[in-house]
Amino acid sequence: MAERDYTKYQKKVISRYYDNRDQIDETRLSELVTNLYLANGEKQKQKLWKSVEDTMTRLKVPATRIAHVLETQDPAVLAEVVKDLQSGKIKPGGK
């Protein structure tokens, strides 16, 4: 794949995005809780749970916790993970 030349401004935007990726993912995870409560179709729910898995993996949530959330597929259990992330019990990005 060809390497793209970015302007100085674009490089700063990209850099800030990745600097704040953990916060963006935390927000995304809390939005997914809401979306799961409101989801109607099974296909839609499965897509949302896949996004949950990807986001928790990026946030470096312990694998056992990810497995438990995905096994139960209960938005309330996922909400507890979000609460733990926000309170600092789980450090985003494994920091």
RASULQUI-V861429 format. One line per field, one symbol per residue. phi: phi as a letter, one per 40 degrees, with the letter a starting at -180 (. if undefined). psi: psi as a letter, one per 30 degrees, with the letter a starting at -180 (. if undefined). burial: 1 if it has 16 or more other ideal C-beta (glycine too) atoms within 10 Angstrom, else 0. Layout:
phi->???
psi->???
burial->???
This chain:
phi->.ccccbcdccccccccdccbdcccccccccccdccccccbcccccccccccccccccccfcddcccccccccfbdccccccccccccgcbccggc
psi->kkkkkkleeeeeeeeeefegeeeeeeeeeeeeeeeeefkeleeeeeeeeeeeeeeeeefhkkeeeeeeeeeehjfeeeeeeeeeeefgekjkgg.
burial->00000000000000000000010011011101101100100000000110110011011110000100100000100111110010000101000
